[in-house]
Amino acid sequence: MTAAAILLAASAAAAQQPVAVPLDSDHWTLLGDSLRFGSFLGRPSLYLGKGLAMARGVELRDGTIEFDMATTGKMRFLAPVFRARSTDAFEMVMFRPGASGTVESVQYQAGLNGGGTWELFHGPDANAAADLPRDRWIRVRVELAGVTAKVYLDDAPTPVLTVPRLALGYGGGAIGFWTGSFGNGAYFSNLRYTVDLRGHAAPPPPPDFAPGTITSWELSDACDASAVRPGVLPDAGALRWDSVRAEPWKLHEGKSLGLVLINRYRRSPDVGPPASVDSVMGGRVPGSRVVYARTYVDAERDEYRRLHFGYSDGVVVFANGQPLFFGANPFGLRELGGVMETTGEAVYLPLRKGRNEIVLAVTEYFGGWGVWARLDPPSRAIPAGR
């Protein structure tokens, strides 16, 4: 082996040794409330009351993050943060001690444009059940390789959760911790990271889109929900429109549905759950926002065609300017996951021969802003107007 090869091998080996991040103010940046350093359950610890605490000077793409976490009786949400490109773009795996033992106890989500996406990333590739006892240290290990993340708890040899396709794709970023707005903070200790320099093959391509999936959309500006009339489209010329493509998401009959992840393009209001059903139905949720998702359907003749769709948190469906459907799916109103699942809702579109404008006005409160739609093939059995 040449001297250069020996040096390269030694450098690679050194780079792959675990690196400890000291728990002191010189090595951490607080983006939130109540960061302090001390001792908890007999160990040096970092306490985070709410928000983000980021390790200074750490950049990780592939590798392993290891740490201990502990909560008291009032803590509800805590998470490691990784591949953080900014405070508006990061990956995380959220733990819910209050849901210990259920499939809601561990969940992947991405933080995008000021809001979480846990209402969208929900199901077998995002959720897992685990026991999360309080008032004791729990060991956590997150392995990052390409666009995949695996999460291990304590000394378990198999991951409690495998995320096959991270929302931010392949790239590096900072690491740290997050705690939610509800509860009494959480404690973290023994943070170490290991850099993996081996490189990883490109992920396999996602399955083809399900037949009829609408992948080409235009998104409007985000509008104050209280300033728009729910059953009336605003003047399209007064809005700025951006062309976007739906991305592969959940599977329907072995094929991908196409999700328009609005959080990726528009800043989330993150106003929290509505106070009541009445406030949702009346459009009276202060701070909520609406985006208009527009697409076009070409029909060979006048006919009805069924549109399947899902949304979070509210929607009005328009065909050629006419409102056809109103629905609401905020947290607490319907089953978690609700109509963002692959079955979704459905409405028959009265299409005219030629080009038809279809618009879905999608309202967001918090937890994930998105929409998907799939159109049935033409049916000559149900001509429009007959």
C-alpha positions, -999 to 999 in steps of 0.1 A, spaced: 0 0 0 14 34 -9 19 61 16 -9 81 1 -33 52 4 -23 46 40 -29 82 48 -63 82 31 -73 50 50 -61 65 83 -81 97 77 -112 78 68 -109 57 99 -104 87 121 -134 105 105 -156 75 114 -148 76 151 -177 88 173 -175 125 181 -190 138 214 -207 172 215 -200 189 248 -231 200 267 -222 237 273 -232 270 259 -201 272 237 -213 243 216 -251 250 213 -274 276 198 -309 280 211 -337 288 188 -367 288 212 -372 290 249 -354 277 280 -321 261 272 -299 252 302 -272 228 311 -270 208 344 -277 174 357 -307 151 355 -311 115 367 -275 115 376 -261 126 343 -249 158 327 -277 170 305 -291 196 282 -327 208 291 -348 222 262 -381 238 272 -395 245 237 -381 250 202 -348 240 186 -313 236 201 -286 231 174 -251 218 178 -227 244 166 -203 235 138 -217 200 131 -225 189 96 -237 154 89 -250 137 58 -245 100 62 -237 85 96 -251 79 130 -265 101 157 -266 87 192 -280 102 224 -300 96 256 -333 113 262 -355 115 294 -389 131 301 -410 139 331 -447 134 335 -457 165 316 -436 162 284 -455 154 253 -432 159 222 -395 157 217 -372 148 188 -337 146 173 -332 170 144 -309 161 116 -298 173 81 -311 207 91 -304 231 62 -321 260 81 -346 266 108 -372 262 80 -359 229 65 -350 199 86 -358 162 92 -369 148 126 -382 118 144 -407 128 170 -414 108 202 -447 111 221 -443 97 256 -480 103 262 -488 78 234 -463 52 247 -471 17 233 -492 29 204 -483 36 168 -484 73 175 -454 70 199 -428 73 172 -432 94 140 -411 108 113 -419 143 98 -401 171 81 -401 207 93 -408 230 63 -414 267 61 -424 272 97 -446 242 102 -446 205 108 -459 178 84 -469 150 108 -505 150 94 -491 141 60 -464 117 69 -485 91 86 -486 54 82 -463 24 81 -433 43 67 -436 71 92 -452 57 124 -442 30 149 -451 17 183 -426 18 212 -426 19 250 -414 53 261 -411 52 299 -408 85 318 -382 94 344 -355 72 330 -329 76 302 -337 60 268 -310 54 244 -317 65 208 -297 58 176 -305 73 142 -287 58 112 -286 80 80 -277 64 47 -287 80 15 -324 90 17 -331 64 44 -332 68 82 -334 40 107 -343 46 143 -332 22 172 -341 24 209 -320 12 238 -302 -20 228 -327 -33 203 -309 -51 173 -337 -41 149 -350 -6 141 -383 5 156 -388 26 125 -374 27 90 -381 58 69 -375 48 33 -375 82 16 -367 114 36 -387 144 24 -356 167 20 -338 142 -2 -301 135 0 -279 162 16 -261 173 46 -271 195 75 -269 203 112 -280 182 141 -298 190 173 -329 186 194 -365 198 193 -393 199 218 -429 209 212 -451 236 225 -470 214 250 -454 200 281 -426 208 305 -395 203 283 -371 173 279 -336 163 288 -308 151 265 -274 136 273 -244 118 257 -248 132 222 -224 116 198 -222 115 160 -203 93 136 -196 103 100 -200 76 73 -177 84 44 -185 52 23 -210 68 1 -244 53 -8 -260 42 -40 -289 62 -53 -322 50 -40 -344 28 -62 -369 49 -81 -404 52 -65 -433 32 -80 -450 47 -110 -479 70 -102 -513 54 -99 -534 57 -131 -552 91 -132 -530 107 -106 -527 145 -113 -491 154 -112 -490 189 -128 -503 218 -107 -501 255 -102 -501 270 -67 -513 305 -59 -500 328 -32 -510 320 3 -540 341 13 -555 350 47 -584 326 51 -606 353 68 -602 376 38 -616 352 12 -651 339 5 -651 301 8 -674 294 -22 -660 321 -45 -628 320 -64 -607 352 -64 -596 369 -96 -569 346 -109 -550 376 -123 -546 391 -89 -526 361 -77 -491 349 -83 -490 313 -96 -461 288 -95 -459 256 -115 -452 226 -92 -451 188 -97 -467 163 -73 -442 140 -57 -445 102 -50 -462 96 -17 -484 68 -3 -491 36 -23 -525 29 -39 -528 -6 -53 -490 -8 -56 -486 26 -73 -477 60 -59 -502 88 -53 -489 123 -61 -487 146 -31 -485 184 -35 -466 192 -3 -477 228 0 -454 233 30 -425 229 6 -436 261 -13 -456 282 11 -450 293 47 -473 275 72 -495 295 95 -491 270 123 -519 285 143 -528 253 162 -560 232 161 -593 250 157 -612 258 189 -645 243 176 -662 226 147 -683 258 143 -651 279 138 -640 255 110 -673 255 92 -676 293 94 -640 299 83 -633 317 115 -599 304 125 -576 334 131 -543 332 113 -553 303 90 -542 305 53 -555 293 20 -537 283 -12 -554 276 -45 -541 245 -63 -551 247 -100 -549 221 -127 -567 214 -161 -586 185 -175 -592 180 -212 -625 162 -221 -635 149 -255 -672 156 -247 -695 168 -220 -694 142 -192 -691 136 -155 -658 121 -142 -651 112 -106 -622 129 -88 -607 112 -58 -587 136 -35 -573 141 -1 -563 173 18 -552 189 50 -568 208 67 -598 221 46 -608 222 10 -633 236 -15 -634 220 -49 -642 241 -79 -648 230 -115 -649 259 -141 -654 284 -113 -684 265 -97 -680 252 -61 -688 215 -58 -675 203 -25 -666 216 9 -647 195 35 -627 199 67 -601 176 81 -583 194 109 -568 176 139 -595 166 164 -624 168 139 -619 135 121 -598 104 125 -560 111 126 -547 107 90 -583 110 78 -589 119 42 -552 122 35 -552 84 33 -553 67 -1 -591 63 -2 -598 100 4 -630 118 -7 -646 119 -41 -668 142 -62 -681 140 -97 -668 168 -119 -693 181 -146 -668 185 -174 -674 204 -206 -660 194 -239 -625 209 -242 -604 223 -214 -617 225 -179 -602 244 -150 -602 225 -116 -592 244 -85 -589 231 -49 -588 258 -23 -567 242 5 -568 257 40 -541 251 66 -542 255 104 -512 234 115 -496 200 112 -492 196 75 -504 214 43 -510 192 13 -534 179 -13 -535 150 -38 -560 141 -65 -567 112 -89 -592 113 -118 -611 83 -130 -609 75 -168 -637 89 -191 -670 71 -189 -695 74 -218 -721 59 -195 -727 92 -176 -729 121 -200 -731 155 -183 -766 171 -182 -785 138 -187 
